[in-house]
Amino acid sequence: MVTRRLRRGGNHGGLLTLCNFRLPVSSMLSAMASRRRCRNFLALPSPGGIRHRAVGVTGLCVRGVEGGRGAEEVVAAVAARIGRGRSRGGIGDGFVSPVGCRRMSSEAGRGGDIGRRTHSTTCPLSRTKFIPPPIGQMLARLPLPSRLVFLFPSRRLSAAGDSPAVKMAARSALDEVTDSGAFDRSPSTFRSSVSRDGSSRFPAVPGRYHLYVSYACPWASRCLAYLKLKGLDHAIGFTSVKPIFERTKETDDHLGWVFPATGDEEPAAEPDPFNGAKSIRELYEIASPNYAGKPTVPVLWDKQLKTVVNNESSEIIRMLNTEFNEIARNPGLDLYPAHLQASIDEINELVYDTINNGVYKCGFAKKQGPYDEAVTRLYEALDKCEEILSKQRYICGNQLTEADVRLFVTLIRFDEVYAVHFKCNKRLIREYPNLFNYTKDIYQIPGISSTVNMEHIRKHYYGSHPFINPYGIIPAGPNIDYNAPHDREKFGA
């Protein structure tokens, strides 16, 4: 049997034999196009050396075949294997039928880490470490050629043979693990600034801007803390998303921050009040229709221009510190004073790399070496902070600064989630006398406790990373009382 060449938008004629069914190619493609699940690709060289391609949907369901003879038999073998039902690994509930091809379930896709983003690499069939294990085991039993080219949802996979690796844009933190197994956070993309200069594109005026946040996210919580500390919550509103990642569109399998449909669906989360967006991703696409990066929080949104001003928390808090002083209730509070800037910058560099981001490096590491390196550096940094705080009330002296806010958002989450979920269990913050009392001290600053929603924090981490916690079970404790007395007054105000 011979298949005709398939062209997007062309006249797809011919027949394809799949799972013992003879299907009109056009019917199958129509069914597939209606679901728009074309994220994963399987490319095979034909027995005669002619390259042909089976294009899959969320997994290995078949969309079409290009090229010469032998294609039908290979595709039929793959489709038949998929069609035998769910495998132990959670892959295999997609099938081909006379009316088209159904996608594999979203849960199966998540279990195999399929569908988030695509990435090209070449590897011998015997080296299946780049392939989700259930699929690798399935393919290993098939009479396929010895070299396959896959497009899978990975970030930076090493190429074998002569095919170079291609780095695709990450869509979430889950997509930022390198081929060495280490977590590597990509930079934020919207980097405009609000200015007190009234002639600027983004002038600091009340009512124009809105913060989209997650209470679960430490980076977004920095910004909430600044709204409260500076007294800007009357001039800049904020909306929190739901805590657990969900599908952001029906047309692909990206998981990310979503808004509740109604105000009472999730406590402390609200629908988007200005754009009617269903997800943070949709906001980014309103601002930039071709946006293909990570749809992260926080988002500083311009309601007038309907665009993202900035999504880098370290820059947003600097704007909130200085540019809105004319409308702030607490304009005299300077969290980045000139005489401490060098010290703040030095501490920020240490804390960001080894503590703020360090816990993620521990939690998202996929190999022992990167984890060991990250956890060693994490605890070296915590030990250093413990020593500093044995001599002064705050991390840069006896004055609250930006560096304290940046450190606090990780410390407050540490014992509740990072110790268990991210395997940061060598020593708890409660076991550091100075760090623990320091955390309680900052928590008890007026307004700060309202930025800490431990229910959202616990739900997010334990519920949004199925490759770490596949059943989404939330541990019972430790339920720390951060309103308990502390001893930091001994250093004075």
C-alpha positions in Angstrom: 0.0 0.0 0.0 1.2 3.5 -0.8 0.4 6.7 1.0 0.2 10.1 -0.8 2.2 13.0 0.4 0.3 15.1 2.9 0.4 18.9 2.7 -1.1 21.3 5.2 -4.1 22.9 3.7 -3.8 20.6 0.6 -6.1 17.9 -0.8 -5.3 15.0 1.5 -6.3 11.9 -0.5 -5.4 8.2 -0.1 -6.0 5.6 2.5 -4.1 4.7 5.7 -4.2 1.3 7.4 -4.3 1.9 11.2 -5.2 -0.8 13.7 -6.7 -2.9 11.0 -9.0 0.0 9.8 -8.7 1.5 6.4 -9.2 5.2 7.0 -9.5 8.1 4.5 -6.6 10.3 5.4 -8.8 13.4 5.0 -11.3 12.1 7.6 -8.6 11.4 10.1 -6.9 14.8 9.6 -10.3 16.6 9.9 -10.9 14.8 13.2 -7.5 15.6 14.4 -7.6 19.3 13.3 -10.8 19.8 15.3 -8.9 18.9 18.5 -5.7 20.8 17.5 -3.5 18.5 19.6 -0.5 18.5 17.3 2.3 18.9 19.8 4.5 15.8 19.5 6.2 14.3 16.5 7.7 11.0 15.7 10.0 10.9 12.7 11.3 7.6 11.3 13.6 6.7 8.4 11.9 4.2 6.0 13.5 0.8 5.3 14.7 2.2 2.0 16.2 5.3 3.6 13.4 7.6 2.6 12.3 9.9 5.4 8.7 9.8 6.4 6.9 11.2 9.4 4.1 10.2 11.7 2.7 13.2 13.5 1.2 12.6 16.9 -1.2 14.3 19.3 -0.5 14.3 23.0 1.5 11.1 23.0 1.8 9.0 19.9 -1.7 9.0 18.2 -1.2 9.3 14.5 -2.0 12.3 12.3 -0.4 11.7 9.0 2.4 10.0 7.1 4.8 11.5 4.6 7.2 9.7 2.2 7.7 6.3 0.7 6.9 2.7 1.2 6.8 1.0 4.6 5.3 4.0 6.4 1.9 2.3 6.9 3.3 -0.8 8.6 5.4 1.3 11.1 2.5 3.6 11.9 0.1 0.7 12.2 2.5 -1.0 14.7 2.8 2.1 16.8 -1.0 2.8 16.7 -1.8 -0.8 17.5 0.5 -0.8 20.5 -1.1 2.4 21.8 -4.5 0.9 21.2 -4.1 -2.0 23.5 -5.1 0.0 26.5 -3.5 1.9 29.3 0.0 0.7 30.3 1.3 0.7 33.8 3.1 3.9 33.2 -0.1 5.8 32.4 0.3 6.1 28.7 -1.8 4.2 26.2 -5.5 5.2 26.4 -5.4 6.9 23.0 -6.7 4.9 20.1 -7.4 5.1 16.4 -11.0 4.4 15.2 -12.9 4.6 11.9 -14.1 8.1 12.8 -10.7 9.6 13.6 -8.1 9.6 16.4 -8.8 10.5 19.9 -6.2 12.3 22.0 -4.6 10.6 25.0 -6.1 11.8 28.3 -4.6 15.0 29.8 -3.7 13.0 33.0 -1.8 10.5 30.9 0.0 13.3 29.2 0.9 14.9 32.5 2.2 11.6 33.9 4.6 11.3 31.0 5.4 15.0 31.0 4.0 15.2 27.5 2.4 18.2 25.9 4.0 21.2 27.7 6.6 22.1 25.1 8.4 20.4 22.3 12.0 19.9 21.8 14.1 18.1 19.1 16.8 15.6 19.6 18.1 12.5 18.0 19.0 9.3 20.0 19.5 5.6 19.3 16.4 3.6 20.1 18.4 1.7 22.8 19.0 5.0 24.7 15.5 5.6 25.9 16.4 8.0 28.8 15.1 10.9 26.7 11.8 9.2 26.2 9.1 8.9 28.8 9.6 5.3 30.1 6.2 3.9 29.1 6.7 5.1 25.5 10.3 4.0 25.5 9.4 0.5 26.6 6.6 0.4 24.1 8.9 1.4 21.2 11.6 -0.9 22.3 9.3 -3.9 21.6 8.5 -2.8 18.1 10.4 -3.7 14.9 11.4 -0.1 14.3 14.6 1.3 12.7 17.6 1.8 15.0 17.4 5.6 14.9 14.5 7.8 15.7 14.0 11.5 15.8 11.6 12.7 18.5 10.1 16.1 19.4 9.3 15.9 23.1 8.4 18.3 25.9 11.8 18.9 27.3 14.0 21.9 27.6 17.6 21.1 26.7 18.2 17.5 25.7 21.6 16.5 24.5 21.8 15.4 20.9 23.2 12.1 19.9 24.6 11.5 16.5 24.7 14.5 14.2 21.4 16.2 15.1 21.9 19.3 17.1 19.7 20.1 20.2 17.3 23.0 19.9 16.3 25.1 23.0 12.6 26.0 23.0 11.1 28.7 25.2 9.9 27.4 28.6 6.2 27.7 29.4 6.6 27.2 33.1 9.2 26.5 35.7 8.6 22.8 35.0 10.2 23.3 31.6 13.5 24.7 32.9 15.6 21.7 33.7 18.8 21.3 31.7 20.2 18.1 30.2 22.5 17.9 33.3 19.4 17.6 35.5 19.8 21.1 37.0 17.0 23.7 37.3 17.8 26.9 35.3 15.3 29.7 35.6 14.8 31.7 32.5 14.6 35.6 32.7 11.4 37.6 32.7 10.4 39.2 29.4 8.4 42.4 30.0 10.7 45.0 31.5 9.1 48.4 31.1 9.0 50.8 34.0 6.5 53.0 35.7 7.9 56.5 36.3 6.9 59.5 38.4 7.5 61.5 35.3 4.0 62.3 34.1 5.1 62.4 30.4 6.4 58.9 30.4 4.5 56.0 28.7 3.7 54.6 32.1 3.2 57.4 34.5 2.7 56.7 38.2 -1.0 57.7 38.6 -3.6 56.1 40.9 -6.1 53.6 39.5 -4.2 52.9 36.2 -2.3 49.8 37.2 -3.3 46.4 38.6 -1.3 43.6 40.0 -2.1 40.0 39.1 -0.6 37.6 41.7 -0.7 34.3 43.3 -0.6 34.1 47.0 1.4 30.9 46.5 4.2 32.5 44.5 7.1 33.9 46.5 8.0 36.3 43.7 4.4 37.7 43.5 4.2 37.9 47.3 7.2 40.4 47.3 5.0 42.8 45.4 2.0 42.3 47.7 4.3 43.0 50.7 5.3 46.3 49.1 1.8 47.3 48.4 1.1 46.9 52.1 4.3 48.4 53.5 4.2 51.5 51.2 0.5 52.0 51.6 -0.4 51.6 47.9 -3.2 49.1 48.0 -5.7 52.0 47.6 -4.1 53.1 44.4 -3.1 49.8 42.8 -5.5 46.9 43.1 -4.6 43.2 42.9 -6.2 40.0 41.9 -5.1 36.5 42.9 -5.4 33.4 40.7 -6.3 29.9 41.9 -3.4 28.1 43.7 -3.2 24.9 41.6 -2.0 24.9 38.0 -4.7 24.0 35.5 -5.1 23.8 31.8 -4.9 27.3 30.4 -6.4 26.4 27.0 -8.4 23.7 25.4 -6.1 23.7 22.4 -3.0 22.4 24.2 -1.8 20.9 27.4 0.0 23.8 29.0 -0.6 24.0 32.8 -0.4 27.3 34.5 -2.2 30.0 36.6 -5.9 30.3 36.0 -8.6 32.5 37.4 -11.7 31.1 39.1 -14.9 31.3 37.1 -16.7 32.9 40.1 -15.7 34.8 43.2 -16.8 32.0 45.5 -15.1 29.1 43.7 -11.8 29.4 45.6 -11.3 31.5 48.7 -9.1 34.5 48.2 -9.0 34.0 44.4 -11.1 36.1 42.0 -12.0 36.3 38.3 -10.1 38.7 36.2 -12.1 42.0 36.8 -10.9 43.9 33.7 -10.3 41.6 30.7 -12.4 38.6 31.5 -9.3 36.5 31.0 -9.5 32.8 32.0 -5.8 32.5 32.7 -2.6 34.5 33.2 -1.5 33.1 29.9 -4.5 34.9 28.2 -3.4 38.2 29.7 0.1 37.8 28.1 -1.5 37.0 24.8 -3.7 40.1 25.1 -0.5 42.1 25.6 1.4 40.2 22.9 -0.6 37.9 20.6 2.5 35.9 19.6 3.9 35.5 23.1 5.5 32.1 23.6 7.3 32.5 26.9 6.4 31.7 30.4 3.1 33.3 31.6 4.2 34.1 35.1 3.1 36.1 38.1 3.4 38.8 39.2 2.0 40.9 36.4 1.9 44.6 36.6 -0.9 45.4 34.2 -1.7 48.7 32.6 -5.5 48.9 32.4 -5.4 51.9 30.0 -3.1 50.4 27.4 -4.2 46.8 28.1 -0.6 45.5 28.3 1.9 44.0 30.7 4.2 46.7 32.0 6.5 44.4 33.9 6.6 40.8 35.1 10.0 40.9 37.0 9.3 41.1 40.7 12.6 42.6 41.6 11.9 45.6 39.3 8.3 46.0 40.3 9.2 46.4 43.9 11.8 49.0 43.1 9.0 51.0 41.2 6.6 50.6 44.2 9.4 51.8 46.5 10.1 55.1 44.8 7.9 56.0 41.8 4.5 56.1 43.6 5.5 58.1 46.6 3.2 61.0 45.7 0.2 58.8 46.1 1.6 56.4 48.8 0.3 56.5 52.4 3.8 55.7 53.6 6.1 57.6 51.3 8.8 58.0 53.9 9.6 54.3 54.0 12.6 53.7 51.8 13.4 50.0 51.5 16.4 50.6 49.2 18.1 53.6 50.9 21.3 54.9 49.3 23.6 54.2 52.3 22.6 50.5 52.3 22.4 49.8 48.6 25.7 48.1 48.3 24.9 45.9 51.3 21.4 45.1 50.0 22.7 44.2 46.5 25.3 41.9 48.0 22.8 40.1 50.2 20.3 39.9 47.3 22.8 38.2 45.1 23.5 35.6 47.8 19.9 35.1 48.8 18.4 34.9 45.3 20.8 32.3 43.9 21.2 30.1 46.9 17.9 30.5 48.9 15.1 32.0 46.8 16.0 30.1 43.7 18.1 27.6 45.6 15.0 25.7 47.0 13.7 25.3 43.4 17.1 24.0 42.3 16.8 21.4 45.0 13.2 20.5 44.2 13.3 20.4 40.4 16.7 18.7 40.1 16.4 15.5 38.1 19.9 14.1 39.0 21.6 13.6 42.3 24.6 15.8 41.4 22.7 19.0 40.8 20.6 18.4 43.9 23.6 17.8 46.1 25.3 21.0 44.9 22.1 23.1 45.3 21.3 21.8 48.8 24.9 22.3 50.0 24.8 25.9 48.8 21.4 26.4 50.3 22.4 25.5 53.8 25.7 27.3 53.6 23.7 30.5 52.8 21.2 29.8 55.6 24.0 29.3 58.0 25.5 32.6 56.9 22.2 34.4 57.4 21.8 32.8 60.8 25.1 34.2 61.8 24.3 37.7 60.5 21.0 37.8 62.3 22.7 36.8 65.6 24.2 40.4 65.6 21.5 42.6 64.2 17.7 42.7 63.8 17.5 42.7 60.0 19.7 41.2 57.3 21.3 44.5 56.4 21.4 46.2 59.8 18.8 47.4 62.2 16.5 48.8 59.4 14.0 46.9 57.4 15.0 46.8 53.7 14.2 45.2 50.4 16.6 42.4 51.2 14.4 41.4 54.2 11.3 41.1 52.1 13.1 39.0 49.5 14.4 36.6 52.1 11.2 36.5 54.1 9.0 35.1 51.3 11.2 32.0 51.1 11.6 31.5 54.8 7.8 31.6 55.4 7.3 28.8 52.9 10.3 26.7 54.0 9.1 24.5 56.8 5.6 24.2 55.4 6.5 23.1 51.8 10.1 23.3 50.8 11.4 21.0 53.6 9.2 18.2 52.3 8.2 18.9 48.7 11.6 20.2 47.6 13.7 17.9 49.8 15.2 20.7 51.8 15.1 18.7 55.0 18.7 18.9 56.3 17.6 21.5 58.9 14.3 23.3 59.4 14.0 27.1 59.8 12.5 26.3 63.3 15.9 24.8 64.2 17.6 28.1 63.4 16.9 30.4 66.5 17.7 33.7 64.8 16.1 32.9 61.4 12.9 31.6 63.0 12.5 34.6 65.3 13.4 36.9 62.4 10.7 35.3 60.2 8.1 35.8 63.0 9.2 39.4 63.5 8.7 40.3 59.8 5.4 38.4 59.6 4.1 40.5 62.5 4.8 43.8 60.7 1.4 45.4 60.0 0.1 44.3 56.7 2.6 41.5 56.0 0.5 38.6 57.4 -2.3 39.4 55.0 0.1 38.6 52.1 0.7 35.1 53.4 -2.0 32.6 52.5 -0.7 29.3 53.7 -3.7 27.4 52.3 -2.8 28.7 48.8 0.9 28.0 49.3 0.3 24.4 50.4 -2.3 23.7 47.7 0.0 25.1 45.0 3.2 23.3 45.7 1.7 19.9 46.6 -0.9 20.1 43.8 0.9 21.6 40.8 4.0 19.4 40.4 2.8 15.9 39.6 6.2 14.7 38.7 7.2 15.4 42.4 3.9 14.6 44.1 1.8 12.6 41.6 -1.2 12.1 43.9 -1.4 15.7 45.0 -1.6 14.7 48.7 -1.1 17.7 51.1 0.8 16.8 54.3 -1.0 17.5 57.6 1.5 19.9 59.1 3.4 21.6 60.6 0.9 24.6 60.9 3.4 27.0 62.5 2.1 29.9 64.6 4.0 32.9 63.2 2.1 35.2 65.6 4.0 33.7 68.5 6.3 35.9 70.4 9.8 36.5 69.1 13.0 38.0 70.6 14.1 40.4 68.0 13.3 43.5 70.1 16.6 42.9 71.9 18.3 44.7 68.9 16.0 47.7 69.1 13.8 49.2 66.3 
